[in-house]
Amino acid sequence: MLDTQTPLIHPSAVIAPEAVIAEGARIGPNCRIGPWTIVGKDVVLEEGVVLGAHVVIDGITRLGAGVQVFSFATIGLPPQDIKYKGEPTRVEIGPRTVVRDHASVHRGSVGGEGVTRVGSDCLLMAVSHVGHDCQLGNGVMLANNVMLGGHVAIGDTTFVGGGVAVHQFTRIGRQAIIGGMSGVARDVIPFGAAFGPHARLRGLNIIGLKRRGFPREQIHGLRALFRALYREPGAFNQRLAAAEERFRGDPLADEILDFVQTPSRRGLLPAGRSVGADEAKEGLD
């Protein structure tokens, strides 16, 4: 049980008597820990972290200031990797991120960077899973039952719809959107919109771009680049070369062009038919 005299627990922290805090854990100012929650010996909770009842935080795990973790969530448990032999790998979660009930975030593996990272201001909804060595940017939202395989990388402010499965080593660029119940096995470009059981790139996340305040001129430029890459005739390498000449130098275009030319384990998600108005309204906003 908790030793309230340990200097590693800030005196302003409020900890339920039923909680189990391992010796060596660091509990910051104004943290709150609910009953029957377990905090491991190598865990660091920064200021204002709130852990609900029946939470498990284990391994070498750091939760940033203001993180909230709801009941039955687990963070820092060993990776689901048969090669893992107990190496001291980590989890880092940025400030103000919310981890909802029954969600899980596994620690990294030596086969990756050794750390699973979730950025600041993210929302991991109920029963979502972040596999070992995943790298999530800031403001990422995972809806209920999202499943991320190991080594998945997701850029800032991307939204992943409910029930989506993402294959290990897949990259998803920033400000993209993945429609609910999709299966994503290849990389999704920044600002892209993808959906389907065998997901295809359907266009751009126009509604998300508007909500984020992107100027009309930038959105029009991204649309023109998308058409040049995915709707013009010819082989993709030819279209890419033409797009380089036409669009290189625009910051948002550069982001997409750099993404598609970065070496990848999975390759690029192919384009499918364009998103219709009803689909965009119902599944991609």
N, C-alpha and C positions, 0 to 999 in steps of 0.2 A: 504494500500500500504506500501511498504518498508520504514522503518525509517532508513536512512543511518547513523544516529548518534548512533545507539545502539551499545554497546561494544560487543555484541554477534556476530556481523558480522565482520570478519576480513577485514581490509581496502584493501587488495589485491584481494578480491573476486569481480568478475564481474557479475552483476545481471541485467538482462533486466528490463526496467522500467515497463513492463506489468506483471512481476512475482508478486506473492502474498506470502510474507514471514511473517508468524505469529510471533507475539512478543514472545520471549523466544527461538526461533529456534537458533541453533548455527551453524554458517557458517564458516568453516576453511579457512586457507590461500589458495589462488589461485583457489578457487572454481569458477565454471562458471554455471550460471543458466539461462536457456532460457526463452523466452516469454511465458506467460500464464501458467507457471508452478506454482504449489502450494506446499509450504513447511509448515508443521504443527508446532505447538508450542513446541513439545517435540522431534523434530528431531535434530540429530547431524550429520553434514557433515564434515568429516575429510579432511585433506589437499588434494587439487587437484580433488575433486569430480566434475564431469561434469553431469549436468542435461539438457537434451534437452528441446524442446518446448512441452507444454501440458503434462508434467509429474506431478503426484501427489505422494508426500511422506507424510505420515500421521502417527499418533500414536507415540509410544515411539520407534523410529527407529534410528539406528546408521549405517551410511554408511562409510566403511573404506576408507583409503587414495587411491585416484586414481580410485574409482568406477565410471563407466560410465552408465548412464541410458538414454535410447533413448525415442523418442516421444511416448506419450500415455501409457507408462508403469505406473503401480501403485504399490507402496510398502507401507506396514503398514496399509492397510485397515482392518476392523474387519474380524474375521474368519467367514467362512460360516458354522456356528455351532449354532443350535437353542438354545443351552444351554448358549451361550455367553451373558452376561449381562453388558458389558461395563467395565470389569475388566482391570486393567493397565498392559496388556501383551505387548510383545515386538517383534521387528525384529532386527537382527544383520546380517550385510553383510560384509564380509571380504575384505581386500584391493585388488584392481585391478580387481574385478569382473565386468563383463559387463552384463547389463540387457537390452535386445533389445526391440524394439517397441512392444507395446501391451502386454508385459509379465506382470505377477502379482505375488506378494509375500505377503501373508496374515500374519498378526500378530498371535502370539500363543494364546492358550486358557488355562484356569485354569485346564482343564481336561488333559493337557499335562504338559510340563515343563514351560509353560507360555512364551516361546520364540521360534520363528522360526529362524533358523540359516542357513546361506549360507556362505561357507568358502571363502578363498581367491582364486583368479585366476580362478573363475568359469565363464562359459558362459551360460546364459539363453537366448536361441534364441527366435525369434518372437513368440508371442502368447503362450508361455509356462506358466504353472501355478504351483506355489509352495504353497501347502495348509498349513493350520495352523499347527504349531508344527513340521514341517519337519526339519530334520537335514541333511544338505548337507556338505560333507567334502570339501577339497581343490581340485581345478582342475576339478570339476565335469562339464560335458557338457550336457545340455538338448537341443535337437534339436527342431525345430519348432513344436508347438502344443502339446508338452508333457504335460500330466496332472498328477500331483502328488496329491493323496489324503492326508488327514491329517495324521500326525505322521509318515510319510515315512522317513526312514533313508537311506542315500546313502553314501558309502565310497569314499575315495579320488580317483580322476582320472578316475571315471566311466563315460562311455558314454551311454546316453539314446537316442535312435533313434527317428525320427520324428513320431508324432502321437501316441506315446506310452501312455497307461493309466496304472497307478500303484495304486493298491488298498491301502486304508488306513492301517497303521500299518505295511506295508511291509518293509523288510530290503533288501538292495542290497549292497553286499560287495564291497570292493575297487577293482579298475582296472577291473571291470566287463564290459560287453557290452550287451545292450538290442537292438535287431533288430527293425527296424521301423515298426510301426503299430501293435506292440505287446500289449497284455493285460497281465499284471503281477499281480497275486493275491497271490503269495507265495514268500518266501525269496529266493534270488539268492546268491549263495556262492561267496566269493571273487575270482576274476579272472575268473568267469564263463561267458559263452556266452549263452544267452537265446533269443528265438524269437518264434513267432506264435501268432495267435489270442487268444488262450488259451495257453500262453507261456509254453514251456518246456525247461529244461536245455539241451543244445545241445552239450556241450563240454566246452572248455576253450577259453579265449580270447587270442589266440596264437599270432595273429598279433599285438595286443596291447602290449603284453608282450615283443615282439621283439622290437617294436618301443620305448618302455621305457627302453630298454637296459638290460633286464633281461638276465643273462648268460644262455647259452644252457643247462648247467647241472641243473639249477633251473627249467627251463621249462620242461625238461625230468622228473624231480622229481614230478612236479605238475601233469603231464600227468599220471604218474604211480599211484599217489594218487587218481586221478579222476577215473581211471579204477577200482581201488580197492573198491572205494565207490559206483560206479554206474554201473559197467559192470560185476562184478563178481556175481556168483550165491549166493543164500541165502537171508535171511531177512536183512533189512538195519542195524538193531542193531548188527547182527553178522558181517557184513562187516565193520561196524564202529569199533567194538572191534578189529578186525584183523588189520585195518588200524592204530589204536592207537599203537598197538605193533610194527608195521613195520615202521611207519613214525614219530611218536612223537619225538620231539627234533629238527627237522628241522624247522627253523623260519616260512617259508611260509606254510608248512604243518600244523604247529601249528595254524596258522591264520585260515585256513579252518576248522580244527578239533574243535577249540574253537567256531567258528561261528555256526557250525551245532549242537553243544551241548548247545548253549545259549537258554534259554527259549524264546519262540516267540508266538505272537498272531496268526500268519498266518501259521506257519509250513514251511517246505522246499519245494521249487519248484521241482517237480519230473523230472527225466531225460527222454528225448525222444531219437529219433535216432540221430546218430552223424551228424555233419555238413558236407555236401559235399563241394568239392573244389569250385564249382561255387557259392554256397550260401555264403561261407566264404568270397569270393572275393567281391561279390556284396552287401551283407547285414551286414557283421560283421567286416569290417575293418575300 
